[in-house]
Amino acid sequence: MASRAPRHGPSWTLGELEAVAQRSVDGRIWGYIQGGAGAERTQSANEAAFLRWVLVPEALAGVRSVDLSTSLLGTRVGSPFFVAPTAYHREVHPEGERAVAAAAGDLGVLATYSTLSSDSLEEIAAASGEGPRWFQLYFQPEPATSVELVRRAERAGYGAIVVTVDTPILGSRDRQERSGFALGRPVPIGNGPSVRTPPRGPSWDGGAYELGDAAEANWAALEAVRKATTLPLVVKGVLSPGAARRAVEVGANAVIVSNHGGRQLDLAPATLDALPGVVREVGRHVEVYLDGGVRRGSDVAVALALGARAVGVGRPVLWALAAGGQAGVDRYLRLLGTEVANTLVQLGCSSVSAVDRSLIRPAPAEAPRATEGPGTGRATVLHRPDAPQPTGRPRRG
Ligand SMILES: Cc1cc2nc3c(=O)[nH]c(=O)nc-3n(C[C@H](O)[C@H](O)[C@H](O)COP(=O)(O)O)c2cc1C
C-alpha cells in the first residue's frame, strides 16, 4: 500500500520512533497510547522486571547464521515476536491497521488485530496478504455479536481467536483521563456499529456500582466462544497459574501472560514475574506467550529463556505507525528482528529453539540500575533488591 515516507530516513532507532510519534499525534491520542492504569505502577513494573535478569554471552560460539522463524499453533511465522492487538489505529495514522498488516505480512510476522480496529477485519485481512493474522475478541453484550465476529474472522482467514479476559471493565486510566481522550468525538470502530467497547461504567455515587448492559465476562462466555469455532483459541490476560489452568480446561490452545500493558489493574503483577508460574502450570500442554514491557531484542531473549514461546509488542508498534505508517512499522519490526538475531548470535544460539533458561541469570541484587526514556524505550526504573531471585542451572557446554 502507499505509505507516508519516513520523515527522517529509514534508520530510526526505537527511541527516535517514540519521539517522532509523540510529535506526530494529538496529545489526547498520546495520553491514550502511553497511559496505564492508576499510578502506572504495573506498567513500570513490566519494564523493570526485565532488569532483574542478565544474559550471559557465550564466548567464541562460532554462530554463522540465525533462524528467527518459529511455529505458533502450527503456523510458521518469521519471528518469535508478534504484534499485540491495539485499538483504533487510524487515530494514530491515516493508514490504520492496513499499514500494520502490510508491514507485518511482508515480513511474515504474526499480527493480532483488535475487535476495536479502525479498519474492518476484512480490510485488514486483504492488506495482510498471506501474512499470519489472529483476531482478538472482546466479549460483546450480545453473545450473537461475538459469534458473528468470530464467523467473520474465520471467513477472512484469521488463524486463531484471541479472547481478552482481563477487561470486564476498562481500567481506571489517569493519564488518559487527563489527556482528554474520548471526550471529543466518538472513535469510529471499523467492525461495525453493533460492536461495543468494554464498559467504563458509571461513577460511583456512594451506592451500588452497576455495569449496565456490559458483556458477561465469565468462564461460561469463554466456553461459548470455544464451542462456536474450530479455530485455535488463545486466552489473553492470564497472570496466575490457576487462571491459565482454567483456560486450558475450557479448551484454550495457548495463553498470553498479559496485564494489558499495565492498563487494567494497577498493582497487577509484572508479566515477566508471572510467566514462570504459568509455564510450570500449563507449559507442557499449551503454548505460553507474554506481552508487556518488551522493547528490545534482549527482552525477547529473556522472555523466551523463561519459557515464553513468543512475545507480543504493543506500544512500540503504535509509535512506529504514528511515526511513519507502513514504513515506520516495517522499520520497527526489522529493528526488533535484527536485535533479536544479534542477541542470539552473542548467546551462541542459531535458532529460537536453542534459547533456554541456561542463558540467563538473576541480576546482582545489590546494584541499583536505572535507564532513561527516549533512546531506550524505557521509563526510569530501579532494581528492587527484595525481588524474587530464581536460581539458574549451569550453562550448557
Ligand atoms: C493503546 C493501546 C490499545 C490497546 N488495545 C487493546 C485491545 O483493543 N485489545 C487487547 O486485547 N489489548 C489491547 N491493548 C493491550 C495490548 O494488546 C498489549 O497487551 C500491551 O500493549 C502490551 O504491553 P506493551 O504496550 O508494553 O508492549 C492495548 C494497548 C495499548 C497500549
The ligand as an ORCA input file, in Angstrom:
! r2SCAN-3c Opt
* xyz 0 1
  C      -3.166      1.981     23.045
  C      -3.387      0.542     23.388
  C      -4.554     -0.082     22.982
  C      -4.778     -1.425     23.306
  N      -5.904     -2.041     22.825
  C      -6.096     -3.359     23.083
  C      -7.211     -4.040     22.532
  O      -8.019     -3.467     21.816
  N      -7.356     -5.350     22.837
  C      -6.469     -6.038     23.634
  O      -6.649     -7.232     23.891
  N      -5.390     -5.409     24.143
  C      -5.163     -4.108     23.876
  N      -4.049     -3.492     24.368
  C      -3.054     -4.270     25.134
  C      -2.007     -4.894     24.200
  O      -2.546     -5.935     23.443
  C      -0.814     -5.469     24.989
  O      -1.299     -6.341     25.975
  C       0.072     -4.398     25.627
  O       0.142     -3.234     24.842
  C       1.480     -4.956     25.827
  O       2.273     -4.050     26.519
  P       3.320     -3.041     25.820
  O       2.498     -1.913     25.265
  O       4.178     -2.641     26.967
  O       4.055     -3.809     24.744
  C      -3.805     -2.148     24.062
  C      -2.639     -1.493     24.460
  C      -2.420     -0.178     24.128
  C      -1.118      0.462     24.540
*
